């Protein structure tokens, strides 16, 4: 509500500061087609228009067409320098504030509008020194803002050429897009990449970062190590879930189930929470109950929940007596997880996450022995 109120005050209050400009001939009430100026008679005498209200009191599409208009056709058919400065600053600041609010507001058109006003401003300043029309500067300004904000080149070039329907603009638009993208890349990433980072969404780049080539998978493993036995005590599982944020845990079978410690596979945190929620799966003795679990728990219980709908550790209510019980992890253990050695380059491991869609990767020693396998299994979680 505050942002809406401030926006309304700006859009309706700023035109009061602008002077009236005589119309070149008659002032049409709406654009006549193409890239023509939208004339708005805002508290002006007949045959005059308010150039700032002509930009504010119209749709973004008509405002862009007005800025792209060739201002060299008539000395009066344009915008005052002060009006362009006020409009550019207002649109630029309002665009920044509005895009950061959780409302379905666009970014593409406001960026074009801010860039076109900036380009028109530069064109007005350069008018005494060049024969180029201010509409061309507005187009190049929109291209520069789009290239620096979106960091796209080919698609933006096609969009702008479709907008103007003039292939002669291709070399200039390509040059402006390349320069704006190159300069912006020296400071930060694109606006969409920054929004993904601010929201904490997991995202894997198409190419590994340069520093990853100097690291191996063993350098970034999650620690300390927490692993479970095939039949584990409920209290141990609950403790590991509370003190760590790991998304997966190795499962190791120990005697007497096997003759020697053996890696059984990988169990996911979300699956462990499902087992702990179904208390009927607990047993007082350390025995395998695989068939019992499959009869009491359905497959949809292990499905990936929506954002914020998964089971949390805080939601579990387990008594002290249930802490001493056991639960069989074999039915929910992935017996063939993707495994790599600890000496693999981190850059290659990152590509595996992206190409194969992995979320969990087991990192094992280069030469593991049977006796020390239990102590040397690593887990790398993304």
N, C-alpha and C positions, 0 to 999 in steps of 0.2 A: 504493500500500500504506500509506503514511503517513497519507493522508487517510482511508482506510477504518479504520485503527486508531484515529485520533483521533475519528472519528465514532462508532465503537462505544463508546469510553470515555465520550464525552459522553452518548450515549443511554442507556447502562446505569448510568452513575455518578451522573448528576444526580438521578434519582428517589430515590436513597438519602438525599438532603438534604431531601426533602419529608415532611411529617407526614401521618399517616393521618386521613381524614375519615369520620365516620359516614355510612352510606348512608341516604337517605330511604326507609326501609322495607327491602325486600330488595335485595341487590346482584345484578342480572342479569349473567351472564357475557359477554353480547354486547348490542349495541344492540337495543332492542325495535322499532325502526322509526321512520321520520321523523327529526327532529332530536333524538335522545335521547343522553344522555351514555353513553359507554363506560366502565363501571366495571371497574377492574383492581385485584385484590387482590395487591399487591406487598409482601410481608413485613408485612402488616397483620393484626390480629385479625379474627375473623368479624364480618360486617356492617360492615366498614370498607373503604375503598378509598383508593388513592394517586392523587391527582388528576394529578400530574405524569407518573407512569407510565401513566395512562390516556390521555395524549396521545402519549407516546413509543412505548409498546408496542402500537401499532395501526397500521392503514393510514392514509395521509393522508386518504382519504375519510371514514373514521370519526372521525378527529380533527377534521375540518372540521365534521362533523355535531354533534359534541359541543360545539364552540365556538359553533355557531349555535343551540344549545339555549336555550330560555327559562329563565334562571336565577332568575326571580322566582317561580316556582311553589312553591319550597320554599327555606327559608333555607340548608339544607345542600346543596341540589342545584346545586352550582356548583364554581368553582375558586378557590383561594386567590390573593390578589394576588401573593404572592411566587412562586407556581408559574407564574402567567401571565408575570411578568417574566422568569423564568429560561427558560421555553419560548420566548418571543418572541426574546430575545437569541440563544439557541442556534440556532433555526431560521433566523433572519435571517443570522447569520454563516456557518452551514453552507451555506445557499443561495448566498451570494455565492462562497464558495470552490469549491463543487462545480460551479457553472455555468461557472467559468473553466477547468475541467479538460476535456481532450479525451475525454470519455466521453458516451455518449448519455443524458444526464440531462435531465429536463424542467425548465421554468421556470414554467409556468402554475400548476400545482398548488402548488408551494412558495410562490409569491407569494400565492396565496389563503390558504394556511395561515398565513403570517407576518402578512398583513393581518388575518385573522380573530382571531389571538391578540392583535394590537395593539388592534383594536377592542374585543375582550372586556376587555382591560386597562383601556381608557378607560371602558368601561361599568361596570366594577366600581368604579372611582374615583368615577364620577358617580352611582352608585346611590343614595346618601343624598339627592341633590338633584334627582332626576328620577324620574318614574314609568315611563319607558321601560325595556324589558327589555334585559338585556345581550346577548341574541342579536341584536337589531337593531343594536347598536353593532358587533358582530362582522361582520355583513354589510356595514355601511357601511365598516368598516375594510378588509375585503377589496376592496371597490370602490375605495377610495382608493389602495391599493397597486397594484392592476391599472391604474388610470388613470394613475398616475405612472410606472409601469414600462413598460407597453405603449403608452401614448399613443393608445389606441383608445377610442371612446366608444359608438357605436351597437352594435357587436357585443358589447362587454362588458356593456352594459345588457341586451341580450337574453339573454346567457348567465346572468347573475345572476338575472334574472326567471324564467327556465326552472328555475333551481336552487331557487328558493324557491316558485315557483308562486303568487305573491302580487302582483297588479297594483297593490295599494295602496303597494307599495314603489317604484313607478316614479318619482315626483317626487323622492324623497330620493336614490335611486341616481343619477338624472340629474344632480342638483345636485352630489353628491360627485364624480362622474366629471369633470364640467366644471371644478370647482375644482381637483382634483388635477392634471389635465392642464395647466391654465393656469399653475399654480404651478411645475410641473416644467419647462414650456417656457421659463421665465425663467432656468433654470440650465443645462440641457443638452438633448441629444436623447434619444430613446427608447433602450432597452437594445439593441434589434436594430440600430438605426442605429450605435450605438457599437461593437457587435461587428463590423459590416461594415467600419467604419473601422479598427479594431484589426487585422483580418486583411488589410487592404490590398486588399479587393475593389473593383473599379470599380463605382461606383453613381452614377447621374444622378438628381438630385431632380426631382420633378414640375414644380416652378416654379424659375425662375432666382433666384439670390441677388440681393438689392437692389444690391450693389456692381457687378454685371455690367452694369447699365444705363448706367453711366458709362464703360465700357470698350468698345473695338471689337475685332474679330478680330485686327487687326494688332498689338495690344498684347500678345498672349499667344502669338504664333507661336513655334515651337521654333527655337532657334538654337544654334550657327551653321548656316548653310544648307549642306546636302550634297545635291548632285544628281548624277545619272549620265547619261552618254551612252547612246544606244541600244545601242551595242556598247562595253562598258566593260572596262578592264583589271582582272584578278582582284585584283591588289594594291590598287587603289584601293577596290574594294568591301570587301575584308577590313579595310582601314584604317578606313573609315567605320563599319563594323559594330562595331569595337572601341572607337572613341572616342566613339560616340553611343549613345543608347538609343531613337532614333527608330524608330517602327514602320513608317514608309513614307518613300519618297524620290521626288522628281520625276525623271522621265526626259525628257531633252531631246536631240533629234536635231540634230546640227551638220553643216555641210558636211564631206565631199562628199555625204553622204546626202541632204541637202536644200539648197535654194538659200540659206536663211537659218535661223538657230536657231528651232526649233519645239518647243513642248511636246508630248511624245508621250503622257504620262500619268503614272501613279503605280505604283510597284512596292513590294511589301510586304517587310518584313524577313524574315519566315518563308519567303517564296518565294526570296529571295536565298540563304538558307542551304541550301535544297534544291539550287539550282544549284551552289553551291560544293561540296556534298557529292558530287555526281556529276561527278567530274573528267574523265570522258570527253567532257563537253560543251565543254571548253576548246579553243580554236583558237589557232594561232600567228599567224594573220593576222586582220586586222580585217575580217571578212566576216559577213554574216547567215547564221545556221544555224537558222532557225525550224523547218523540217521535221525536222531532225536531233534537236532537243530533244524534239519531240512523239513521236518514235519511241523514244527512250531513257528518257524519264521518263513515268510514268503519272499520271493525274489524282489518284489517291488519295495520291500523294506530297505534293501541295500541300494536302491536307485539313487542317483545323484540328486540331492534336494535343490530347491530353488534358493536364491540368495537370501540368507537370513532365516531359512526354514529348517536347517539341519539341527540335529541333536547336539546340545552343548553339554560339557562336563558339569556345569553348574545345575543343569536340569536333572541330573541323576540323584536319586535318593537311595543310597545303599547303606544298610545297617552294618554294625560291627561284626555281627555273626556272618553276614554274607561276604564280608571281606576275606574270611578264611576259606571260602569255597573256591572251587576250580571251574574253569570253563575251557572247552575244547576249541582251539583256534584252527584246526586243520580244515574244516569245511569252508572257511572264508579266507584261506591263505592262497595267494597267487603263487603257484609252484614253479612258474617259469617267468619271473620278472626279468626285465632287460638289465643285464649286468655288464659292467665294463671294469677294466683293471684300473688301479689307482694312478698309473703312469700315463693314462690317456690325456691328451691335450684338452684343456678346458674349452678351447674353441670348437673342437670336434664334438665334445659332449653337449655344448650348447646347440650345435646343429642337429644333434639327435633329438633333443627336446622339441625343436621346431618341426623337423621333417616328419618325425614319427608321432608327434602329438603326445609325448611322454609327460607325466607329472611327477614320476618317482623313478629314481635310477639307483640301483645297487652298485656301489663301488667296492670292489674286493681287492685284497693285496695281489701283487704280481705273482708271487709264489706262495700261496697259502698252504699250510700243512693241516693235516686232520686234527692234530692236537691243539693248534692255536687258532683254528678257524673261528671258533666262538668269540675269541677276544679281538679278532682283527677284521671283522665284517663292518664295513662302513655303510652309511646311508646318506645319500645326497638328495635332498628334497627341494623341489622348485615350487 
